[in-house]
Amino acid sequence: MIRTLLPLWGGLLTCGGLAIRLFAADVNTFSIVAYDPSNGDCGVTVASKYFSVGSVVPWAEAGTGCVATQANVNAGYGPRGLQLLRQGLTARQVIDKLLAEDTFDGKDGRQVAVIDGRGSIAAYTGPNAPNWAGDRQGKTWTAQGNILAGPQVPEAMGRAFEATQGELAEKLYAALKAGDEAGGDTRGKQSASMLVVRKGGGRNINNDRYIYINVDDAPDPFPELRRLLDMNLGMLYQDKAGKLIGAGKPKDARDAAAKVARYMPGAQAQMTLGLLDYSLGDKTAALADFRQALQMDPNVRRQFFPAAPAAGAPATGGRGQRLRAVLEDQAFLKQLFPE
């Protein structure tokens, strides 16, 4: 997916006989571009003392690769970089081509990172990128930034990325947070963004944007980025759980439901988890799930004491059928409601 290009420019303006040099606003920032070799996910996350950094820096396309363009930014590096990756160029060849084609002012102050569809990694930090500027690479990631507290920022990002377990989005967030805690952008904080692509992995139909969240303007964007990431992941796992239930895979559905309860905790998420645990024969876990749901919302009790169904009414399917099995288990209900 290629977003609308927001052109940043540099050039000469003649005013009253004076030639005035105009420069693009620097996107002084720190970012990490990475991929997950286990499933092909590719993503970029970035933070900066810059309004709406997500509208400029991160670019990604499922199966193609990822690009981060920053510092004395040429936003055209994003769509052009993806185009070159589609043509089969490696990450290093893409950067070389982008620099060779760049006719705008300030090229020696650019910073760009690329990962191609084969997992090849490359980065470039121009000699005139505002200090401290630099980049570091690992096997599946490249971290870079400018106007930073020092090289400890990308180094801390890499360590956190490699030390974090789970899916790519979690590793990216951990890396970005570590970069901030290591000093980050010396000018302060304002915005943050995360973009992760997966073929068909986004919500709804024909959507490859698995994660796409932005905090455009905040005194500290990290808590809000975390909240949005939790919500995004929770919704993805909620959709996954529903599809797995429909496909007759209760164990896999239970695992997805547990992720929903983690990322979007609430009484109904716990109820779903409890029903799936019960259907799998784990009554001990189901009892704990239902008790937690009742603690979160005492009104959940009403679901265990519904009005009696009409005589001859057909059995309900799905969630209703699983709940009916619980309601018919008097020994279990006495454990849940000893009073």
VENLIN-V468929 format. One record per backbone hydrogen bond with DSSP energy under -1.0 kcal/mol. NH is the residue of the N-H (numbers start at 1). CO is the residue of the C=O. E is the energy in kcal/mol with one decimal. If there is no record, write none. Layout:
NH_CO_E + NH_CO_E
//
This chain:
11_22_-1.9 + 13_20_-2.1 + 15_18_-2.7 + 18_15_-1.9 + 20_13_-2.8 + 22_11_-3.0 + 27_71_-3.4 + 28_26_-1.1 + 30_47_-2.0 + 31_144_-2.9 + 32_45_-2.2 + 33_142_-2.5 + 34_43_-2.3 + 35_140_-1.9 + 36_41_-2.6 + 39_36_-1.1 + 40_36_-2.5 + 42_197_-1.4 + 43_34_-2.8 + 44_195_-2.6 + 45_32_-1.9 + 46_193_-2.2 + 47_30_-2.1 + 48_191_-2.3 + 50_48_-1.4 + 52_216_-2.0 + 55_52_-1.9 + 56_53_-1.6 + 57_53_-2.3 + 59_67_-2.2 + 61_65_-2.3 + 64_61_-2.2 + 65_61_-2.2 + 66_115_-2.1 + 67_59_-3.1 + 68_113_-2.3 + 69_57_-1.4 + 70_111_-3.1 + 71_27_-2.5 + 72_109_-2.1 + 73_71_-2.5 + 77_74_-2.3 + 78_75_-1.6 + 80_76_-2.0 + 81_77_-1.9 + 82_78_-2.0 + 83_79_-2.0 + 84_80_-2.5 + 85_81_-2.1 + 86_82_-2.2 + 87_83_-1.1 + 88_85_-1.6 + 89_84_-1.8 + 94_90_-2.4 + 95_91_-2.0 + 96_92_-2.4 + 97_93_-2.3 + 98_94_-2.7 + 99_95_-2.4 + 100_96_-2.1 + 101_97_-2.1 + 109_106_-2.1 + 110_107_-1.7 + 111_70_-1.5 + 112_124_-2.2 + 113_68_-2.2 + 114_122_-2.8 + 115_66_-2.2 + 116_120_-2.1 + 117_64_-1.0 + 119_116_-2.0 + 122_114_-2.1 + 124_112_-2.6 + 126_110_-3.0 + 128_108_-2.9 + 129_126_-1.9 + 134_145_-2.1 + 136_143_-2.8 + 138_141_-2.8 + 142_33_-2.2 + 143_136_-2.9 + 144_31_-2.3 + 145_134_-2.0 + 146_29_-2.0 + 147_130_-1.9 + 148_132_-1.9 + 149_184_-1.4 + 153_150_-1.9 + 155_151_-1.7 + 156_152_-2.2 + 157_153_-2.0 + 158_154_-2.2 + 159_155_-2.0 + 160_156_-2.4 + 161_157_-2.4 + 162_158_-2.2 + 163_159_-1.7 + 164_160_-1.1 + 171_167_-1.6 + 172_168_-2.8 + 173_169_-2.3 + 174_170_-2.3 + 175_171_-2.0 + 176_172_-2.5 + 177_173_-2.7 + 178_174_-2.2 + 179_175_-2.2 + 180_176_-2.0 + 181_177_-2.4 + 182_178_-1.5 + 183_180_-1.5 + 184_179_-2.0 + 186_147_-2.3 + 188_185_-1.6 + 191_48_-2.6 + 192_215_-2.1 + 193_46_-2.3 + 194_213_-2.3 + 195_44_-2.8 + 196_211_-2.6 + 197_42_-2.8 + 198_208_-2.7 + 201_198_-2.6 + 202_207_-2.9 + 210_208_-1.5 + 211_196_-2.2 + 213_194_-2.2 + 215_192_-2.9 + 218_190_-2.2 + 225_221_-2.4 + 226_222_-2.4 + 227_223_-2.2 + 228_224_-2.6 + 229_225_-2.3 + 230_226_-2.5 + 231_227_-2.1 + 232_228_-2.7 + 233_229_-2.8 + 234_230_-2.6 + 235_231_-2.4 + 236_232_-1.9 + 237_233_-2.5 + 238_234_-2.0 + 239_235_-2.2 + 240_236_-2.1 + 241_237_-2.8 + 242_238_-1.9 + 243_239_-2.0 + 244_240_-2.3 + 245_241_-2.4 + 246_242_-2.1 + 247_243_-1.4 + 248_245_-1.6 + 249_244_-2.6 + 253_249_-2.4 + 254_250_-2.4 + 255_251_-1.8 + 256_252_-2.0 + 257_253_-2.7 + 258_254_-2.0 + 259_255_-1.2 + 260_256_-1.8 + 261_257_-2.3 + 262_258_-1.4 + 263_259_-2.9 + 264_260_-3.2 + 270_266_-2.0 + 271_267_-2.2 + 272_268_-2.3 + 273_269_-2.1 + 274_270_-2.6 + 275_271_-2.6 + 276_272_-2.1 + 277_273_-2.6 + 278_274_-2.6 + 279_275_-2.3 + 280_276_-1.4 + 281_278_-1.7 + 282_277_-2.4 + 283_281_-1.3 + 286_282_-2.1 + 287_283_-2.6 + 288_284_-1.7 + 289_285_-2.5 + 290_286_-2.8 + 291_287_-2.2 + 292_288_-2.0 + 293_289_-2.2 + 294_290_-2.4 + 295_291_-1.9 + 296_292_-2.1 + 297_293_-2.3 + 300_297_-2.3 + 301_298_-1.8 + 302_299_-1.6 + 303_300_-1.9 + 304_301_-1.5 + 313_310_-2.1 + 320_317_-1.1 + 322_318_-2.0 + 323_319_-2.6 + 324_320_-2.2 + 325_321_-1.6 + 326_322_-1.3 + 327_323_-2.6 + 328_324_-1.7 + 329_326_-1.5 + 330_328_-1.2 + 333_329_-2.3 + 334_330_-2.1 + 335_331_-1.2 + 336_332_-2.0 + 337_333_-3.2
//
